[in-house]
Amino acid sequence: MRIAIGQLWQETNTLNPLATTRQDFEAFGVLRGAELVAQMAETNELGGFIQSLRRWPEQPEIVGLVRLPAWPSGRATAETFDWLREELLAALEQALPMDGVLLALHGAMAADEHPDVEGEILRAVRQLVGPSVPVVATLDLHANVTPAMAAAADALVLFHTVPHVDVFETGQRGAAVLRRLLPLEDDGRGVPQPTTAFVKVPCVLPAERANTQAASGVSAELKRKLIALEQRPEVLTAGIATVQPWFDVPELGSAVVVTTDNRPDLAVALCRDLAGELWQRRREYLPELVSVEEGVRRAHENRQGLVVLSDAADATTSGAPGDSVWILRELVKYDWPRPVLVTVVAPEIVIAAHRLGVGQTWSGRIGGLRDHQFGCRIPLSAEVERLFDAQFTLSGHLGRNLPIDMGRSAVLRAGDVRIVVTTRSGPHFAPELFQAAGYDPFAAAVVVAKSPCGFRAVYEQRAAAIYSVQAPGCAPPNFWEYTYEQIPRPLWPWDEISDWRPEPKVIYR
């Protein structure tokens, strides 16, 4: 038995003016063939695939195709799409025949001329392997699930958590679904016939309050329902995708996907119930925001411990450029009792800092070069306090044993404010980043987390206060106040919709 595994992972933010190119994928770490299996065996969805497959009693041959990851950023170029497609399909074609295919995708990637990258990729994979070989794809909870994706795959297996702390486990769930779709005849139940109910929900939901780790709330309650559904023997997988909001594409919208074993009536009923609840409770996702000035003032008044300011609009985990300084501009106005930690992506400043050396003074303007539409530039004079390489292993939100390399970096000190300046984008909330820079984020007065919700996985239990700050940027929490040109209308919260009812479509494989 031969099972192919591969990955194409990038979340596109179409408000970000920086194009994603082949170089971005190569910088993150492209792996092919046996190298993929060897290096990713403990990491994220691919690790979940590999560990699960190795425990199958049938001992299948694991065929590594290609790993193609890039950090969230702007729309990919058409040339980059052509390269990605060729890499994946050529690897699969060369490896045929296959008994099954497992693909780790994000689900919200767009390229110039290709608004539904994963839909096109899955359709091409289906054409290569034929109608009888099971194809299972894992997706981020913020995927923009399209009819093309649902039609091409036998099953779509989505993350259940925000923060995304079930990435490895989603890989395991995907492998378990694939095993049920194979003609193994070891449990007496025969081979399931995957039957999918799929519905697009005409809403796009902010991420700030989508915390499934909370004791209550819509996200936590829906997560528990999905987990319970997947424990039923007739349900292969059930998922809700609340979609990447900063994604100006023609089929934008949330989605519900339920795949059963030849139970179209059940799939439709469950899909309808989940979609109906998501729609009825959509307003519960609307965030509570404070202004930059108010957030920094509250942080300064808090003497109880760490305050986390969520700069969602510049969230690098959401594909923003990472060089917003709106909050920094306010932070440097105050004296602080302990270090204040804030991040900026600015390769030109890193080069200058390394040229100057530790202890020297850097002076210039910072911010607003990568995000030239919403960002601002401010004058700054700061000491080069530390030079380091931003390399670490991420575990928690988005990662399990995930190697991160954000390139040469520097720490600039302006009073009590430490500005961690990196060459490349990455998880600009991660404790591991601040630790690599020489700081304990949990001992800081303030940490600015460039993340809307994922940062809560590590900070919520240790922060004295958390404030979601509204600032300009490419990943704004109030995204419906920005200009979108391609999205379908009506779509909430851009439009008020009073009479929508879920009507799931059934897809037979």
N, C-alpha and C positions, 0 to 999 in steps of 0.2 A: 504494500500500500504506500502510495506517495502523496504527501500533502505539501502544497506550496504555501509559503508565507511571504508577505511583503508589506511595505508601509509607504504611504504617501501622506505626509502630515504638514499642513500649513493652514493657519486661520487667516483669512483675508479681511482686512479693514479697508474698504474702498474710499474712506475719507482720508486715509493716509496717502500723501502724494508720492511716497517713496516706492518705486516699483520693486517687486521681488524678482530676483534673477537666479540663474544657475549658480552663481557664486555664493548666494545665500544658503542654498542647499549644501553645497560642498563645504562651506565653512562650518555648518552644524554637524555634518558627518555622514556622508553617503557610504553605505556598506553594501556589498554584493555577495551572493552565493553563500559559501560555507562561512565566510567571515561574518556575515550577518548573524547566523545561528550561534557562532561562538561568542560574539561580543554582546549580543542582546538577550542572552538567555535568562537574565535576571532583571530586565528593564522593561517597564511599561507594558503595552499590549503585546508586543512581540515576545517579551519574556513570559507573559501569561500563556500565549500560544505554545511556546516551546516547552515550558514546564508541564503543561497539560498533556501535550502530545507524547512526551516522554513517559508519562504514566499510563498511557493506553496499553491494555494487554496485547493489542495487535502489533505494538512497536513499529509504527509507520516510519518511513523514511521522510525526514523533514528537509524539504528543498527550499533553501533560501533564494528568494528572487532578488529584491533590491530594497534597501531602506532609503527613502527620500524625504528627509525632514528639513524644514526651515522654520525659523522663529516667526510668530505672527507679525505681519507687516502689510504693505500695500498690495495691490493687484499684481499678479505675475504677468510678465510679458508673454506675448504669443510665442516667441521663440523658446521661452522657458517651458511653456506648456508642451510644445512639440518634443522637447528633450525629455521631459518627465514621462510623457506617454510612450515614447520610443524605449526608454530605459526599462519601464515596467513590462511592456508588452513583449519586447524582444527577449527579456529574461524568461517570461512565461512560455513563449513559443518555443524557445530552445529547450526548456525543461519538459515539455509535454511528452507523453500523456500524464495526466494527474487524476487522482481519485477525489481530490477536494482542494479548495482554495480558501485561505484565510487572509484577509486584507485588513490592516489597521489604517483607517482613514480618519481625517478630521470631519469632513462633511460640509465645511463652509469655506471652500477655496474657489477663487475666481481668477481668471486670466483675461487679458485682452482678447476679445472675440469669443471667449469661452466662459460664460457666467456660471455654468454648472460643471466644474471640473470633475468631481467625483461621479456624477451621473454619466459623463462621457467615458470615464475610465472603466466603470463597472460594466457599461454596455459593451465596450471593446473586449473586456475580459470574458464576458459571456459569449461573445461571438467566437472567441478563440477556443474556449473549452467545450462549447456545445451546450445543449439544453439539459443534459442529464448529470453533469458534474456539479455537485453542490458548491455554491459560492456564498461565503459568509463574510460580512464586513462589520467591523466595529466602528462606532462613530462617537464623537464628542457630543455631550448633551446640547451644545450650542450649534450643532449641525443644522444646515438648511436642507432638510430632507425633501427631495423632489420625487415626482412620480417616476422619473427615469431611474433613480437609485433604487426605489422600492421594486420596480419591475425587473431589474437586472439581477438583483441578489436574491438568493433563497431566504435569507434572513439578515436583518440589520439589528445589531446589538449595540445599544447605547449606554454610555455612562449613566449611572443613577444619581451621582452626587455632585453638588456644588458646595464647597470647593471640590475639585476633582481629585478625590483621594482613592478612587476605585479603578484607576487606570489599568493596573496589572490584573485586577480581578475581572475587569471587563474582557480582557484577553482570554482569561480562563473561561468565562461564560461563553464567549464566541466559539472557543474550541469545543466546549461541551455541546453546543447547538450543532456544530458540524458533525460531531460523532453520532448524534441522533439521526442525522440525515443520511448516513452511510448504511449500505446493506450489510450489516455485521451479523445480524440474527443471533445475538448473544443474550437477548432479554425476552425473547418470545413475543415481542410486540410488533415485529415487522418494521419496515422502513416508513417513517412518517411522511406524509404529503404536506409540505409547508403551504399554508394558506394564510395570506397576509391581508389584514384590514388596515387601510391607510387613509388618513385625512389631514389636510392642511387646515390649520386654525388661523383665521385672519387677524393675528395679533403678534406683536413683537414685544418681548418683555425685558425690562431692565434687569441687570444682574445683581444689583446691590442687595436686594432682599431675598435672593434666591438661595438662601442658606439651608441646605438639607441637613446640616448638623444641628440645627436648632431643635429645641424640645417640641416646638409647635410651629404652625405656619403652613402655608400652602405647599411650599416645596418639600418640607419634611414629611408632610402627610402624603403627598403624591408619591414620594420615594418609597415610603413604606408600602403603599398599595402596589407599586410595580414589583417590588421584591416578593410580596405575597403572591401575586399573579404568577410569577415565574416559578414558584414552587408547585404549581398545579401541573400534573403530568401532561395534560392536553395543551398547555401553553409552552411554546418554544422560547419566545422572548416577547417582552413588552417594554416600550420606551416612549418617553416624551422628550421632544426636542424644542427647547424654548428659544433657539436660534441666536446667532450672532447679530446684534442689533445694527452694527455699523457696516452694513452689507447691502449696497445699492444694486440689486439684481432683480430680474423680472419675476421670479417665483418666491420672493421672500415671504416668510411666515413660519410660525410654529407648526409642529406636526406631532401626530400620535401614530405609532406603528405597533401593531400586535400581530404576531405570527403564531398560529396554532397548528396542531396536527389534524389537518383536514376537517376543521370545525369552523366553516365560514360564518355560521350563525353566531358562534361564541366570539370569534374574532371581531365581528362587527359590533356586537353588544358591548364588549369590553372597550373597544376603541371609541365608541360613541360615548360611553360613560366617562372615560378619562378626558376626552376632548371637551365634553360638556362641562365638567368640573373646572378644567383649566380656564375655559372661557368665562364661566361665571365668577371665577375668583381672580381674574386678571388684574383688577385694580389693587389687589393686595401686594403686587410686585412693585408698585410705585414707591420710589425711595424718599426718605427724609434727608434733605440736603442742607448744608450751611454754606455761607459764602466763605471765600478764602480768608477774609479779614476776621470773620466770626470764628472760624475753625481754629486759626492760629491764636486768637485771643483766648478762647476756651482752653487750649492746650497750655498757654502760658499761666493761666490761673490755676491749673490743676497741679497740685503738689503731691498727689497720692502715688505717682508712679508713671509708668510708660503711657503716653498718649499716641495713638496711631491715627494719622490723617490719611484717609484714602483719597488719592488723586486719580479717580477713575478715568477722567478725561484723557489722561496721558498714560493709561495703563498699557505697559508693554506686553502684558499677557493678552490684551485685547487688540493688539496690532497697532497701537499708537507709536509714534516715533521715539518717545522717551526723553525729549529735551525740553519739556515744559519747565519754566521757572516761575510761574505765577505764585506758587506757594513759597518758594525760596525767597522771592522778592519781599514777602511779608515776614518770613522767619528772621531775616537778618536785621530787622528793626528792633528786636528784643534781645535782652540778656537772658541766658538760660542756666539753670542750676547744674545741668548735666549735658552731655553731647546731644545734639540734634542731628539726625541722619537723613540725608536726602540724596537722590541719585539723578544723574544726567547722562545721557548718551551724547558724547562730544569728542569724536576721535581727534579733531584738530587740537583740542585743549590737552588731551592726553599726550600727544606728541610734544607740545610746548612744555608741559610739566616735566616730562622725561628729559628734555633738553636742558631745562633750568636746573633740575636736581632738588633733592629734599632740602628744606630750610630756606629756599629762595621764594621770592614773591612773584606770583603770576598776576598780571593785571590785564583786563580786557573786557569784552562783552560776552555774556554766556546766555545760551538758550535761543530758541527760535530759528535755528538754521535748518534743522530737519523738518520741523513743522512750521513752515513759513506762512501757513494760512491762519492758524489759530494761536501760534506761539508768540512770545514776546522776548526781547533781548534786553538784558539789564547790565549795567556796568558793575564790575566786581574786582576787588583786590584781595587776594587770599594767599596764604602761605601753602606751599607744596609740602604737605605733612607726611605723605607716604606714597611710595610707588609700588605697585604689585600687579600680579597677573590674576585676573578674575576667573579662576578655574576652580570648580568644585563639583560635587555630586549632589543633585537635587533629589530630595525625598519628601513627599508631602503633596501639596497641590501641584498637579500636572506631572509629577514625576515619582518614580520609584527607581532608585539607583541610576538616575538619568545624568550622564556627563554634560556639564555646561562649561563652555569656554567663551567668555565675553571679551577676550583679548587683553592687551596691556591696559592698565588702568591707573588711576591716581586718586588720592584724597586731597582735596583743597580745604583749608581751614579758614573760615571767616568768623572770628569770635568763637562762640561755642557751636557754630554750625559746621558740620563736616559734610562736604559735597563729594560723594563717591562718583567719579567720572569714569565711564567705561568707553571702550572703543566700539563695541557692538551691543545690540539690544539683547535682552534676556529677561529673567525673572527679577525685575526691579522691586521686589518685595521680600525676597528670600533671605532668611537669617544667614544662610550660608554665604551669600554675597557680602553682607556686612562683616561677617566673621573673617572672610578672606581679606577684607580691607583692614582687619585688626580691631574690630569693635564688637562688643556684645550688644546686640540690638535691644535685648530685654532690660539692660541697665541704662538705656538712653532716656532722655526726657521726652523726645519725640522721634518717631519714625514716620517718614512719608512713604507709604506703600503705593506704588503705581499699579494698582489692582482694584477692581470693583468689589470683589467678594472673596476670591481665593485666598487672600492673605489671612482670612479669619481662621484657617486651618491651624495656623501656628501662633497667632497673636491673640485670638479672642479670649483664651483662658488666662492670659498673662498681662493683658492691658488694663490699665485703670479706666480708660475711656477710648472710644473709637468714634470718629466723626467722618462722615462722607462729605467731601468738599466739592462744591460745584465751581469748576473753573473751565475756561475755554480749552478745547482740545479735540483730537480726532476720535476719541471714544467717550463722548459725553453721556452722562446719565439721562439727560433730557434730549435724547437724540431726535425725537419727533419735532423739535424746533429747528432742526437743520434741514438743508435742502437735499432731497433725494429725487432722482429723475427717472429711475427705471422700476421702482417697486410697484406692485399691483395695488390698485385702489378699488374699494375702500379697504383700509388697513388700520387697525387700532394700534397705538394711540394717536396716529395722525388724524384718524376719522372716528367719529362716534358711529357705532353700528348697533342697531337695536333688535334685529330680527334674525340673527344668524343661528342656524341649527346644524350640528355635525351630521354629515352624510358620508360615512366611510365608503371607500371603494375596495372591492375584493380583488386580490391578485393571486392567481393559482400558479404554482410552478409545476 
